[in-house]
């Protein structure tokens, strides 16, 4: 379980945005502003960040979406409960995701909290959930892995992944 | 298709420095680069250009505010029975 203090959480969002911009990505509103925010919903904090990779005229056809839900875990402590990091490549029509679901039924069914999502043809998954190997270590890792995939310019080979069912 | 990345060797040629000097810049965290496999390092062209021109991202101020919308993790996914009601 990934845990952090409130101060660390605040820095973490700034780190993720900074990393995306260092790699030439365009951060989409509202996170392009001078001040950005975690959204608080009860005892949860939500990250909802989207960027376009730097492809010039075609960049709008590709987006990397980084979403997280953190849950309060005591005084000034938060734990990462759920995440969804996705590359949606509308030009090549594929979708690749790294997910963690905070639901007991998912764990009971698949034996894991984290999984990979892969649609070699967007909207047409051959398998509902793939093994996440390795599991993602957070939004910085998720960004790096998805940006790296986009950088190859190739559609992912979902058949190389192990289907969980 | 536009070139999206350089190899360390290509960057070394552009900068007229050695391959090892490029790797040193990467390991020090100065030059933005990704290890896309255990043996392959890629330097995104856009990140390289920004670094070479001295452009740095501005550090955001981060606050916590009341949520204004819901987010969904894994939109369009088929989740086990009962999971859908817990999704955001």
gemmi code that builds the backbone of each chain (N, CA, C; Angstrom):
import gemmi

chains = {
    "A": [
        ("UNK", (0.846, -1.195, 0.000), (0.000, 0.000, 0.000), (0.884, 1.248, 0.000)),
        ("UNK", (0.580, 2.163, -0.896), (1.319, 3.424, -0.958), (0.647, 4.423, -0.026)),
        ("UNK", (1.423, 5.006, 0.871), (0.877, 5.980, 1.812), (1.649, 7.293, 1.717)),
        ("UNK", (0.995, 8.360, 2.138), (1.656, 9.675, 2.081), (0.993, 10.620, 3.066)),
        ("UNK", (1.751, 11.635, 3.466), (1.175, 12.708, 4.272), (0.502, 13.713, 3.336)),
        ("UNK", (-0.235, 14.642, 3.910), (-0.891, 15.660, 3.077), (0.150, 16.475, 2.305)),
        ("UNK", (1.224, 16.827, 2.983), (2.277, 17.592, 2.304), (2.877, 16.828, 1.139)),
        ("UNK", (3.089, 15.549, 1.346), (3.650, 14.722, 0.268), (2.676, 14.596, -0.899)),
        ("UNK", (1.398, 14.504, -0.567), (0.379, 14.410, -1.623), (0.363, 15.680, -2.482)),
        ("UNK", (0.475, 16.813, -1.816), (0.469, 18.081, -2.556), (1.681, 18.149, -3.485)),
        ("UNK", (2.840, 17.790, -2.958), (4.059, 17.805, -3.779), (3.966, 16.812, -4.938)),
        ("UNK", (3.345, 15.696, -4.665), (3.245, 14.615, -5.653), (2.516, 15.082, -6.914)),
        ("UNK", (1.409, 15.792, -6.747), (0.680, 16.275, -7.924), (1.547, 17.268, -8.713)),
        ("UNK", (2.240, 18.137, -7.994), (3.133, 19.085, -8.686), (4.242, 18.327, -9.420)),
        ("UNK", (4.752, 17.258, -8.808), (5.806, 16.454, -9.442), (5.311, 15.805, -10.749)),
        ("UNK", (4.095, 15.280, -10.705), (3.559, 14.591, -11.884), (3.401, 15.577, -13.049)),
        ("UNK", (2.846, 16.743, -12.743), (2.655, 17.754, -13.791), (4.011, 18.207, -14.336)),
        ("UNK", (4.942, 18.416, -13.428), (6.277, 18.872, -13.845), (6.940, 17.832, -14.754)),
        ("UNK", (6.781, 16.583, -14.389), (7.408, 15.526, -15.206), (6.786, 15.499, -16.606)),
        ("UNK", (5.469, 15.563, -16.661), (4.797, 15.547, -17.967), (5.283, 16.707, -18.834)),
        ("UNK", (5.411, 17.873, -18.234), (5.842, 19.035, -19.017), (7.315, 18.951, -19.407)),
        ("UNK", (8.129, 18.342, -18.560), (9.553, 18.147, -18.923), (9.663, 17.289, -20.171)),
        ("UNK", (8.697, 16.390, -20.352), (8.720, 15.525, -21.522), (7.945, 16.130, -22.693)),
        ("UNK", (7.623, 17.395, -22.571), (7.000, 18.109, -23.685), (5.511, 17.907, -23.810)),
        ("UNK", (4.891, 17.281, -22.809), (3.441, 17.075, -22.880), (2.708, 18.372, -22.547)),
        ("UNK", (1.501, 18.500, -23.087), (0.661, 19.656, -22.809), (-0.380, 19.261, -21.775)),
        ("UNK", (-0.338, 19.922, -20.637), (-1.284, 19.620, -19.564), (-2.601, 20.323, -19.868)),
        ("UNK", (-3.687, 19.575, -19.793), (-4.996, 20.120, -20.149), (-5.659, 20.813, -18.956)),
        ("UNK", (-6.530, 21.784, -19.230), (-7.253, 22.460, -18.150), (-8.032, 21.435, -17.310)),
        ("UNK", (-8.195, 21.682, -16.026), (-7.806, 22.898, -15.299), (-6.381, 22.841, -14.739)),
        ("UNK", (-5.657, 21.759, -15.035), (-4.346, 21.591, -14.400), (-3.216, 22.329, -15.109)),
        ("UNK", (-3.564, 23.168, -16.079), (-2.555, 24.007, -16.726), (-2.397, 25.337, -15.990)),
        ("UNK", (-3.217, 25.562, -14.967), (-3.195, 26.842, -14.246), (-2.025, 26.905, -13.272)),
        ("UNK", (-1.775, 28.100, -12.770), (-0.696, 28.274, -11.785), (-0.974, 27.488, -10.515)),
        ("UNK", (-2.255, 27.463, -10.133), (-2.659, 26.718, -8.940), (-3.544, 25.551, -9.377)),
        ("UNK", (-3.183, 24.366, -8.933), (-3.963, 23.170, -9.275), (-4.443, 22.537, -7.972)),
        ("UNK", (-5.349, 21.576, -8.095), (-5.974, 21.088, -6.865), (-6.221, 19.587, -6.848)),
        ("UNK", (-6.085, 19.037, -5.671), (-6.690, 17.749, -5.369), (-8.142, 18.046, -5.017)),
        ("UNK", (-9.043, 17.211, -5.464), (-10.440, 17.419, -5.125), (-10.787, 16.535, -3.938)),
        ("UNK", (-11.364, 17.143, -2.935), (-11.721, 16.390, -1.730), (-13.202, 16.046, -1.759)),
        ("UNK", (-13.471, 14.758, -1.546), (-14.856, 14.278, -1.488), (-14.957, 13.425, -0.226)),
        ("UNK", (-15.444, 14.041, 0.873), (-15.498, 13.329, 2.148), (-14.095, 12.998, 2.632)),
        ("UNK", (-13.840, 11.734, 2.851), (-12.514, 11.336, 3.341), (-11.618, 10.857, 2.206)),
        ("UNK", (-11.889, 11.356, 0.999), (-11.094, 10.942, -0.165), (-10.522, 12.157, -0.888)),
        ("UNK", (-9.375, 11.943, -1.501), (-8.768, 12.947, -2.380), (-8.683, 12.365, -3.785)),
        ("UNK", (-9.027, 13.177, -4.776), (-9.090, 12.703, -6.154), (-8.122, 13.483, -7.043)),
        ("UNK", (-7.393, 12.743, -7.866), (-6.571, 13.353, -8.912), (-7.234, 13.052, -10.250)),
        ("UNK", (-7.330, 14.069, -11.081), (-7.895, 13.862, -12.424), (-7.091, 14.747, -13.377)),
        ("UNK", (-6.103, 14.130, -14.007), (-5.139, 14.879, -14.810), (-5.101, 14.284, -16.215)),
        ("UNK", (-5.108, 15.147, -17.212), (-5.010, 14.675, -18.604), (-3.984, 15.509, -19.344)),
        ("UNK", (-3.204, 14.844, -20.192), (-2.189, 15.552, -20.983), (-2.214, 15.032, -22.417)),
        ("UNK", (-1.782, 15.896, -23.340), (-1.527, 15.494, -24.717), (-0.030, 15.327, -24.899)),
        ("UNK", (0.400, 14.195, -25.430), (1.832, 14.085, -25.764), (2.192, 15.077, -26.878)),
        ("UNK", (3.457, 15.363, -27.028), (3.870, 16.387, -27.989), (4.033, 15.870, -29.413)),
        ("UNK", (2.970, 15.846, -30.178), (3.074, 15.344, -31.559), (2.710, 16.402, -32.566)),
        ("UNK", (2.753, 17.653, -32.174), (2.419, 18.683, -33.139), (0.975, 18.604, -33.570)),
        ("UNK", (0.772, 18.561, -34.859), (-0.598, 18.698, -35.362), (-1.498, 17.532, -34.976)),
        ("UNK", (-0.920, 16.392, -34.644), (-1.761, 15.234, -34.308), (-1.928, 15.035, -32.809)),
        ("UNK", (-1.363, 15.931, -32.010), (-1.325, 15.679, -30.573), (-2.706, 15.588, -29.947)),
        ("UNK", (-3.670, 16.258, -30.561), (-4.998, 16.234, -29.949), (-5.663, 14.874, -30.068)),
        ("UNK", (-5.094, 14.015, -30.867), (-5.691, 12.689, -31.047), (-5.184, 11.677, -30.031)),
        ("UNK", (-4.331, 12.119, -29.158), (-3.752, 11.217, -28.166), (-3.845, 11.869, -26.793)),
        ("UNK", (-4.251, 11.096, -25.804), (-4.256, 11.644, -24.455), (-3.805, 10.599, -23.456)),
        ("UNK", (-3.105, 11.077, -22.450), (-2.749, 10.252, -21.300), (-3.549, 10.803, -20.128)),
        ("UNK", (-4.330, 9.932, -19.521), (-5.183, 10.326, -18.402), (-4.674, 9.640, -17.139)),
        ("UNK", (-4.481, 10.425, -16.101), (-3.968, 9.908, -14.829), (-4.991, 10.227, -13.745)),
        ("UNK", (-5.605, 9.186, -13.201), (-6.611, 9.390, -12.167), (-6.251, 8.570, -10.936)),
        ("UNK", (-6.482, 9.167, -9.783), (-6.217, 8.450, -8.526), (-7.277, 8.806, -7.500)),
        ("UNK", (-7.495, 7.890, -6.604), (-8.360, 8.137, -5.444), (-7.589, 7.707, -4.200)),
        ("UNK", (-7.343, 8.640, -3.324), (-6.652, 8.370, -2.066), (-7.675, 8.436, -0.935)),
        ("UNK", (-7.475, 7.590, 0.064), (-8.412, 7.505, 1.178), (-7.686, 7.903, 2.462)),
        ("UNK", (-8.390, 8.639, 3.326), (-7.796, 9.022, 4.609), (-7.470, 7.770, 5.408)),
        ("UNK", (-6.278, 7.773, 6.002), (-5.834, 6.598, 6.759), (-5.273, 7.036, 8.097)),
        ("UNK", (-5.928, 7.996, 8.739), (-5.459, 8.491, 10.019), (-5.115, 9.957, 9.937)),
        ("UNK", (-4.584, 10.463, 11.010), (-4.264, 11.878, 11.066), (-3.128, 12.205, 10.099)),
        ("UNK", (-3.442, 13.055, 9.132), (-2.452, 13.481, 8.138), (-1.830, 12.300, 7.392)),
        ("UNK", (-2.593, 11.243, 7.201), (-2.102, 10.099, 6.421), (-3.143, 9.751, 5.358)),
        ("UNK", (-2.650, 9.421, 4.186), (-3.517, 9.022, 3.083), (-2.952, 7.758, 2.457)),
        ("UNK", (-3.844, 6.910, 1.957), (-3.373, 5.726, 1.254), (-4.008, 5.680, -0.135)),
        ("UNK", (-3.207, 5.250, -1.087), (-3.675, 5.164, -2.474), (-4.629, 3.984, -2.592)),
        ("UNK", (-5.896, 4.283, -2.842), (-6.916, 3.236, -2.868), (-7.186, 2.731, -4.283)),
        ("UNK", (-7.103, 3.632, -5.243), (-7.517, 3.254, -6.597), (-6.790, 4.131, -7.602)),
        ("UNK", (-6.437, 3.563, -8.721), (-5.863, 4.404, -9.776), (-6.274, 3.897, -11.147)),
        ("UNK", (-6.205, 4.798, -12.096), (-6.433, 4.450, -13.493), (-5.557, 5.341, -14.345)),
        ("UNK", (-4.512, 4.769, -14.920), (-3.622, 5.512, -15.816), (-3.868, 4.971, -17.212)),
        ("UNK", (-4.197, 5.828, -18.142), (-4.586, 5.335, -19.464), (-3.966, 6.149, -20.586)),
        ("UNK", (-3.594, 5.442, -21.633), (-3.213, 6.058, -22.900), (-4.332, 5.766, -23.888)),
        ("UNK", (-4.943, 6.823, -24.379), (-6.012, 6.670, -25.372), (-5.515, 7.280, -26.674)),
        ("UNK", (-5.193, 6.386, -27.596), (-4.580, 6.811, -28.851), (-5.648, 6.749, -29.942)),
        ("UNK", (-6.308, 7.885, -30.162), (-7.424, 7.902, -31.115), (-6.949, 7.843, -32.556)),
        ("UNK", (-5.719, 8.227, -32.803), (-5.201, 8.159, -34.176), (-4.969, 6.700, -34.581)),
        ("UNK", (-4.354, 5.926, -33.688), (-4.117, 4.507, -33.975), (-5.231, 3.632, -33.421)),
        ("UNK", (-6.205, 4.265, -32.748), (-7.407, 3.575, -32.264), (-7.098, 2.447, -31.288)),
        ("UNK", (-6.217, 2.716, -30.338), (-6.015, 1.735, -29.275), (-6.095, 2.409, -27.918)),
        ("UNK", (-6.267, 1.579, -26.909), (-6.336, 2.056, -25.523), (-5.519, 1.111, -24.652)),
        ("UNK", (-4.704, 1.705, -23.801), (-3.878, 0.901, -22.894), (-4.008, 1.506, -21.519)),
        ("UNK", (-4.268, 0.670, -20.517), (-4.488, 1.193, -19.181), (-3.808, 0.372, -18.105)),
        ("UNK", (-3.569, 1.025, -16.994), (-3.025, 0.382, -15.798), (-3.974, 0.771, -14.670)),
        ("UNK", (-4.615, -0.220, -14.084), (-5.679, 0.080, -13.123), (-5.464, -0.602, -11.782)),
        ("UNK", (-5.968, 0.035, -10.763), (-6.103, -0.598, -9.462), (-7.531, -0.323, -9.004)),
        ("UNK", (-8.226, -1.383, -8.624), (-9.616, -1.234, -8.190), (-9.729, -1.548, -6.709)),
        ("UNK", (-10.404, -0.661, -6.024), (-10.556, -0.804, -4.581), (-11.889, -1.484, -4.266)),
        ("UNK", (-12.059, -2.657, -4.768), (-13.324, -3.358, -4.546), (-13.039, -4.826, -4.226)),
        ("UNK", (-13.668, -5.294, -3.156), (-13.407, -6.669, -2.723), (-13.798, -7.687, -3.789)),
        ("UNK", (-14.879, -7.390, -4.495), (-15.339, -8.371, -5.487), (-14.312, -8.553, -6.598)),
        ("UNK", (-13.591, -7.475, -6.922), (-12.567, -7.591, -7.959), (-11.433, -8.497, -7.471)),
        ("UNK", (-11.046, -8.293, -6.233), (-9.963, -9.116, -5.667), (-10.410, -10.574, -5.571)),
        ("UNK", (-11.645, -10.793, -5.138), (-12.144, -12.177, -5.022), (-12.165, -12.861, -6.383)),
        ("UNK", (-12.531, -12.117, -7.399), (-12.682, -12.720, -8.720), (-11.337, -12.959, -9.396)),
        ("UNK", (-10.443, -12.005, -9.285), (-9.206, -12.084, -10.069), (-7.947, -12.321, -9.230)),
        ("UNK", (-8.078, -12.202, -7.908), (-6.933, -12.460, -7.044), (-5.922, -11.334, -6.989)),
        ("UNK", (-6.223, -10.218, -7.597), (-5.312, -9.065, -7.596), (-6.119, -7.779, -7.451)),
        ("UNK", (-5.459, -6.728, -6.998), (-6.115, -5.416, -6.977), (-5.776, -4.632, -8.236)),
        ("UNK", (-4.600, -4.911, -8.777), (-4.158, -4.144, -9.949), (-4.250, -5.010, -11.199)),
        ("UNK", (-4.497, -4.367, -12.309), (-4.510, -5.105, -13.572), (-4.190, -4.149, -14.709)),
        ("UNK", (-3.916, -4.729, -15.853), (-3.681, -3.936, -17.057), (-4.901, -4.035, -17.955)),
        ("UNK", (-5.119, -2.986, -18.689), (-6.228, -2.980, -19.646), (-5.622, -2.749, -21.028)),
        ("UNK", (-6.079, -3.500, -21.993), (-5.490, -3.384, -23.320), (-6.565, -3.581, -24.382)),
        ("UNK", (-6.688, -2.590, -25.246), (-7.588, -2.701, -26.398), (-6.763, -2.366, -27.636)),
        ("UNK", (-6.316, -3.391, -28.351), (-5.536, -3.158, -29.568), (-6.388, -2.428, -30.595)),
        ("UNK", (-7.683, -2.665, -30.534), (-8.645, -1.861, -31.281), (-9.573, -1.234, -30.259)),
        ("UNK", (-9.555, 0.065, -30.172), (-10.292, 0.746, -29.118), (-11.767, 0.357, -29.120)),
        ("UNK", (-12.251, 0.033, -27.933), (-13.646, -0.341, -27.787), (-13.904, -1.809, -27.999)),
        ("UNK", (-12.838, -2.561, -28.250), (-13.020, -3.979, -28.548), (-11.995, -4.823, -27.778)),
        ("UNK", (-12.136, -4.905, -26.423), (-11.148, -5.667, -25.651), (-11.292, -7.170, -25.881)),
        ("UNK", (-10.173, -7.832, -26.186), (-10.207, -9.295, -26.372), (-10.270, -9.999, -25.023)),
        ("UNK", (-9.817, -9.318, -23.991), (-9.836, -9.867, -22.623), (-10.223, -8.715, -21.711)),
        ("UNK", (-11.040, -8.986, -20.706), (-11.523, -7.893, -19.860), (-10.418, -7.322, -18.976)),
        ("UNK", (-9.595, -8.234, -18.424), (-8.557, -7.778, -17.491), (-7.298, -8.603, -17.694)),
        ("UNK", (-6.194, -7.914, -17.854), (-4.899, -8.584, -18.006), (-4.095, -8.438, -16.718)),
        ("UNK", (-3.164, -9.350, -16.549), (-2.260, -9.252, -15.405), (-1.387, -8.010, -15.562)),
        ("UNK", (-1.268, -7.246, -14.476), (-0.373, -6.088, -14.490), (0.990, -6.563, -14.031)),
        ("UNK", (1.908, -6.663, -14.938), (3.212, -7.222, -14.593), (4.315, -6.333, -15.157)),
        ("UNK", (4.955, -5.507, -14.345), (4.745, -5.377, -12.902), (3.589, -4.421, -12.600)),
        ("UNK", (3.150, -4.429, -11.346), (2.128, -3.475, -10.937), (2.726, -2.070, -10.990)),
        ("UNK", (1.867, -1.102, -11.191), (2.332, 0.271, -11.330), (2.649, 0.865, -9.958)),
        ("UNK", (3.679, 1.697, -9.891), (4.115, 2.248, -8.612), (3.592, 3.668, -8.373)),
        ("UNK", (2.628, 4.095, -9.143), (2.073, 5.428, -8.955), (2.021, 6.188, -10.268)),
        ("UNK", (1.559, 7.429, -10.180), (1.311, 8.195, -11.402), (2.590, 8.523, -12.168)),
        ("UNK", (3.701, 8.708, -11.469), (4.954, 8.988, -12.183), (5.361, 7.773, -13.011)),
        ("UNK", (5.260, 6.618, -12.404), (5.559, 5.372, -13.116), (4.547, 5.140, -14.240)),
        ("UNK", (3.275, 5.378, -13.936), (2.236, 5.194, -14.954), (2.462, 6.101, -16.146)),
        ("UNK", (2.781, 7.363, -15.862), (3.051, 8.292, -16.963), (4.224, 7.794, -17.805)),
        ("UNK", (5.304, 7.421, -17.137), (6.498, 6.973, -17.871), (6.180, 5.776, -18.762)),
        ("UNK", (5.432, 4.835, -18.238), (5.160, 3.620, -19.011), (4.249, 3.896, -20.205)),
        ("UNK", (3.265, 4.743, -19.999), (2.343, 5.025, -21.100), (2.969, 5.979, -22.119)),
        ("UNK", (3.715, 6.946, -21.644), (4.426, 7.842, -22.560), (5.431, 7.030, -23.375)),
        ("UNK", (6.107, 6.089, -22.710), (7.060, 5.217, -23.408), (6.378, 4.384, -24.479)),
        ("UNK", (5.179, 3.932, -24.192), (4.427, 3.168, -25.199), (4.061, 4.061, -26.373)),
        ("UNK", (3.566, 5.252, -26.068), (3.224, 6.189, -27.148), (4.445, 6.496, -28.004)),
        ("UNK", (5.592, 6.622, -27.334), (6.820, 6.987, -28.023), (7.214, 5.954, -29.088)),
        ("UNK", (6.845, 4.719, -28.875), (7.206, 3.683, -29.852), (6.453, 3.869, -31.167)),
        ("UNK", (5.303, 4.553, -31.108), (4.515, 4.759, -32.325), (3.813, 3.508, -32.801)),
        ("UNK", (3.820, 2.463, -31.974), (3.225, 1.188, -32.388), (2.000, 0.855, -31.535)),
        ("UNK", (1.081, 0.168, -32.134), (-0.089, -0.319, -31.410), (0.369, -1.421, -30.438)),
        ("UNK", (-0.176, -1.472, -29.208), (0.273, -2.512, -28.281), (-0.174, -3.903, -28.725)),
        ("UNK", (0.664, -4.895, -28.407), (0.311, -6.268, -28.730), (-0.328, -6.902, -27.496)),
        ("UNK", (-1.646, -6.805, -27.411), (-2.347, -7.283, -26.232), (-2.182, -8.795, -26.057)),
        ("UNK", (-1.928, -9.500, -27.125), (-1.807, -10.960, -27.039), (-0.572, -11.373, -26.238)),
        ("UNK", (0.339, -10.422, -26.038), (1.531, -10.728, -25.241), (1.235, -10.704, -23.742)),
        ("UNK", (0.051, -10.200, -23.371), (-0.294, -10.094, -21.958), (-1.064, -11.330, -21.506)),
        ("UNK", (-1.015, -11.593, -20.187), (-1.728, -12.754, -19.639), (-3.135, -12.335, -19.236)),
        ("UNK", (-4.098, -12.971, -19.837), (-5.499, -12.636, -19.570), (-5.939, -13.243, -18.228)),
        ("UNK", (-6.550, -12.409, -17.375), (-7.067, -12.895, -16.091), (-8.514, -13.365, -16.240)),
        ("UNK", (-9.139, -12.999, -17.318), (-10.534, -13.394, -17.531), (-11.431, -12.192, -17.599)),
    ],
    "B": [
        ("UNK", (6.175, 10.063, -40.617), (5.824, 10.406, -39.242), (6.952, 11.219, -38.607)),
        ("UNK", (6.590, 12.207, -37.820), (7.593, 13.016, -37.137), (8.441, 12.135, -36.238)),
        ("UNK", (9.721, 12.487, -36.131), (10.564, 11.742, -35.204), (10.160, 12.111, -33.771)),
        ("UNK", (9.909, 11.095, -32.963), (9.421, 11.340, -31.608), (10.524, 11.271, -30.572)),
        ("UNK", (11.583, 10.535, -30.871), (12.625, 10.383, -29.857), (14.003, 10.261, -30.513)),
        ("UNK", (15.004, 10.492, -29.673), (16.386, 10.250, -30.063), (16.929, 9.098, -29.225)),
        ("UNK", (17.913, 8.439, -29.742), (18.688, 7.506, -28.944), (19.793, 8.300, -28.251)),
        ("UNK", (20.387, 7.747, -27.206), (21.520, 8.456, -26.583), (22.634, 8.751, -27.592)),
        ("UNK", (22.851, 7.852, -28.524), (23.913, 8.080, -29.524), (23.567, 9.260, -30.425)),
        ("UNK", (22.303, 9.382, -30.802), (21.893, 10.525, -31.631), (22.077, 11.838, -30.875)),
        ("UNK", (21.724, 11.825, -29.595), (21.909, 13.037, -28.789), (23.394, 13.367, -28.659)),
        ("UNK", (24.203, 12.339, -28.488), (25.650, 12.562, -28.401), (26.164, 13.235, -29.673)),
        ("UNK", (25.644, 12.799, -30.819), (26.072, 13.395, -32.086), (25.600, 14.842, -32.204)),
        ("UNK", (24.380, 15.098, -31.778), (23.847, 16.464, -31.857), (24.658, 17.410, -30.970)),
        ("UNK", (24.945, 16.943, -29.759), (25.638, 17.799, -28.790), (27.161, 17.753, -28.942)),
        ("UNK", (27.603, 16.820, -29.777), (29.050, 16.624, -29.978), (29.766, 16.303, -28.656)),
        ("UNK", (29.162, 15.389, -27.948), (29.778, 14.878, -26.727), (29.761, 13.346, -26.820)),
        ("UNK", (30.353, 12.686, -25.860), (30.429, 11.230, -25.922), (29.118, 10.584, -25.479)),
        ("UNK", (28.939, 9.327, -25.842), (27.764, 8.577, -25.395), (27.714, 8.549, -23.867)),
        ("UNK", (28.866, 8.344, -23.256), (28.903, 8.283, -21.790), (28.483, 9.611, -21.164)),
        ("UNK", (28.849, 10.697, -21.805), (28.459, 12.014, -21.270), (26.944, 12.182, -21.331)),
        ("UNK", (26.321, 11.652, -22.392), (24.857, 11.711, -22.491), (24.234, 10.875, -21.379)),
        ("UNK", (24.751, 9.683, -21.194), (24.206, 8.818, -20.142), (24.375, 9.464, -18.767)),
        ("UNK", (25.466, 10.170, -18.595), (25.691, 10.861, -17.328), (24.638, 11.958, -17.121)),
        ("UNK", (24.335, 12.691, -18.178), (23.283, 13.721, -18.079), (21.939, 13.088, -17.709)),
        ("UNK", (21.686, 11.935, -18.278), (20.423, 11.241, -17.987), (20.408, 10.751, -16.542)),
        ("UNK", (21.488, 10.130, -16.121), (21.532, 9.578, -14.764), (21.484, 10.662, -13.699)),
        ("UNK", (21.970, 11.837, -14.036), (21.896, 12.961, -13.083), (20.521, 13.621, -13.091)),
        ("UNK", (19.650, 13.160, -13.978), (18.298, 13.699, -14.028), (18.200, 15.020, -14.761)),
        ("UNK", (19.237, 15.398, -15.478), (19.205, 16.686, -16.187), (18.493, 16.571, -17.529)),
        ("UNK", (18.786, 15.526, -18.235), (18.198, 15.327, -19.556), (17.004, 14.376, -19.435)),
        ("UNK", (15.806, 14.807, -19.842), (14.646, 13.920, -19.708), (14.757, 12.713, -20.633)),
        ("UNK", (14.620, 11.549, -20.051), (14.768, 10.315, -20.826), (13.941, 9.213, -20.181)),
        ("UNK", (13.613, 8.231, -20.977), (12.837, 7.088, -20.494), (13.577, 5.808, -20.794)),
        ("UNK", (13.574, 4.907, -19.833), (14.099, 3.567, -20.098), (12.902, 2.729, -20.544)),
        ("UNK", (12.793, 2.444, -21.830), (11.624, 1.736, -22.347), (11.784, 0.223, -22.285)),
        ("UNK", (12.988, -0.231, -22.021), (13.237, -1.644, -21.771), (14.552, -1.690, -20.996)),
        ("UNK", (14.922, -2.859, -20.466), (16.162, -2.888, -19.669), (17.378, -2.355, -20.420)),
        ("UNK", (17.357, -2.426, -21.738), (18.549, -2.013, -22.493), (18.333, -0.770, -23.356)),
        ("UNK", (17.123, -0.291, -23.406), (16.834, 0.821, -24.328), (16.438, 2.090, -23.587)),
        ("UNK", (17.132, 3.159, -23.924), (16.803, 4.476, -23.382), (16.386, 5.364, -24.549)),
        ("UNK", (15.309, 6.087, -24.348), (14.826, 6.997, -25.380), (14.754, 8.408, -24.819)),
        ("UNK", (15.149, 9.367, -25.632), (15.081, 10.777, -25.244), (14.018, 11.436, -26.136)),
        ("UNK", (12.875, 11.797, -25.565), (11.833, 12.420, -26.385), (12.333, 13.714, -27.021)),
        ("UNK", (12.047, 13.885, -28.295), (12.523, 15.068, -29.019), (12.031, 16.346, -28.349)),
        ("UNK", (10.765, 16.353, -27.963), (10.210, 17.568, -27.363), (10.900, 17.896, -26.039)),
        ("UNK", (11.155, 16.870, -25.252), (11.839, 17.081, -23.983), (13.276, 17.521, -24.190)),
        ("UNK", (13.908, 16.949, -25.189), (15.294, 17.338, -25.501), (15.358, 18.796, -25.947)),
        ("UNK", (14.449, 19.169, -26.841), (14.434, 20.553, -27.328), (14.242, 21.539, -26.178)),
        ("UNK", (13.301, 21.207, -25.281), (13.034, 22.101, -24.140), (14.262, 22.208, -23.247)),
        ("UNK", (14.897, 21.068, -23.010), (16.098, 21.068, -22.166), (17.210, 21.888, -22.804)),
        ("UNK", (17.390, 21.716, -24.109), (18.475, 22.407, -24.805), (18.259, 23.917, -24.816)),
        ("UNK", (16.987, 24.306, -24.885), (16.679, 25.739, -24.903), (16.555, 26.322, -23.495)),
        ("UNK", (16.765, 25.476, -22.498), (16.707, 25.960, -21.119), (15.314, 26.208, -20.605)),
        ("UNK", (14.318, 25.685, -21.314), (12.934, 25.879, -20.858), (12.623, 24.887, -19.747)),
        ("UNK", (12.101, 25.387, -18.658), (11.759, 24.527, -17.532), (10.291, 24.692, -17.192)),
        ("UNK", (9.628, 23.593, -16.808), (8.224, 23.720, -16.416), (8.103, 24.565, -15.156)),
        ("UNK", (6.988, 25.284, -15.073), (6.784, 26.049, -13.840), (6.187, 25.119, -12.784)),
        ("UNK", (6.679, 25.238, -11.576), (6.199, 24.411, -10.474), (4.821, 24.898, -10.044)),
        ("UNK", (3.860, 23.996, -10.017), (2.503, 24.394, -9.655), (2.345, 24.527, -8.145)),
        ("UNK", (1.470, 25.459, -7.765), (1.025, 25.509, -6.369), (-0.164, 24.563, -6.278)),
        ("UNK", (-0.161, 23.717, -5.281), (-1.213, 22.698, -5.180), (-2.033, 22.922, -3.917)),
        ("UNK", (-3.350, 22.893, -4.071), (-4.260, 23.061, -2.933), (-5.251, 21.897, -2.921)),
        ("UNK", (-6.045, 21.864, -1.889), (-7.141, 20.883, -1.814), (-8.444, 21.662, -1.823)),
        ("UNK", (-9.347, 21.284, -2.697), (-10.635, 21.971, -2.742), (-11.752, 20.927, -2.794)),
        ("UNK", (-12.960, 21.385, -2.568), (-14.097, 20.472, -2.562), (-14.333, 19.925, -3.970)),
        ("UNK", (-14.593, 18.645, -4.041), (-14.773, 17.996, -5.348), (-15.964, 18.589, -6.083)),
        ("UNK", (-15.772, 18.803, -7.386), (-16.846, 19.359, -8.200), (-17.395, 18.326, -9.176)),
        ("UNK", (-16.669, 17.247, -9.371), (-17.180, 16.214, -10.279), (-16.669, 14.846, -9.851)),
        ("UNK", (-17.269, 13.839, -10.378), (-16.879, 12.468, -10.078), (-15.869, 11.990, -11.110)),
        ("UNK", (-15.051, 11.061, -10.713), (-14.156, 10.470, -11.695), (-14.411, 8.969, -11.755)),
        ("UNK", (-14.129, 8.395, -12.896), (-14.308, 6.955, -13.082), (-12.949, 6.327, -13.358)),
        ("UNK", (-12.679, 5.233, -12.681), (-11.453, 4.473, -12.924), (-11.823, 3.315, -13.836)),
        ("UNK", (-11.226, 3.266, -15.008), (-11.510, 2.164, -15.916), (-12.856, 2.293, -16.596)),
        ("UNK", (-13.078, 3.437, -17.210), (-14.364, 3.651, -17.901), (-14.600, 2.583, -18.961)),
        ("UNK", (-15.813, 2.099, -18.996), (-16.165, 1.129, -20.029), (-15.739, -0.288, -19.720)),
        ("UNK", (-15.098, -0.482, -18.577), (-14.655, -1.831, -18.226), (-15.801, -2.659, -17.688)),
        ("UNK", (-15.646, -3.946, -17.861), (-16.590, -4.867, -17.262), (-15.999, -5.328, -15.934)),
        ("UNK", (-16.645, -4.948, -14.838), (-16.148, -5.326, -13.515), (-17.050, -6.389, -12.898)),
        ("UNK", (-16.563, -7.093, -11.874), (-17.357, -8.155, -11.263), (-18.666, -7.628, -10.680)),
        ("UNK", (-19.581, -8.543, -10.469), (-20.877, -8.214, -9.870), (-20.671, -7.439, -8.572)),
        ("UNK", (-21.381, -6.344, -8.412), (-21.286, -5.575, -7.176), (-20.240, -4.482, -7.217)),
        ("UNK", (-19.295, -4.602, -8.095), (-18.228, -3.613, -8.134), (-18.706, -2.290, -8.720)),
        ("UNK", (-19.624, -2.384, -9.663), (-20.052, -1.163, -10.349), (-20.579, -0.110, -9.387)),
        ("UNK", (-21.286, -0.547, -8.341), (-21.885, 0.429, -7.437), (-20.832, 1.145, -6.604)),
        ("UNK", (-19.652, 0.553, -6.497), (-18.605, 1.170, -5.698), (-17.686, 2.052, -6.534)),
        ("UNK", (-17.854, 1.969, -7.833), (-16.961, 2.764, -8.680), (-17.347, 4.220, -8.629)),
        ("UNK", (-16.349, 5.050, -8.808), (-16.609, 6.481, -8.848), (-16.796, 6.891, -10.283)),
    ],
}
model = gemmi.Model(1)
for chain_id, residues in chains.items():
    chain = gemmi.Chain(chain_id)
    for i, (resn, *xyz) in enumerate(residues, 1):
        res = gemmi.Residue()
        res.name, res.seqid = resn, gemmi.SeqId(i, " ")
        for name, pos in zip(("N", "CA", "C"), xyz):
            atom = gemmi.Atom()
            atom.name, atom.element = name, gemmi.Element(name[0])
            atom.pos, atom.b_iso = gemmi.Position(*pos), 0.0
            res.add_atom(atom)
        chain.add_residue(res)
    model.add_chain(chain)
structure = gemmi.Structure()
structure.add_model(model)
structure.setup_entities()
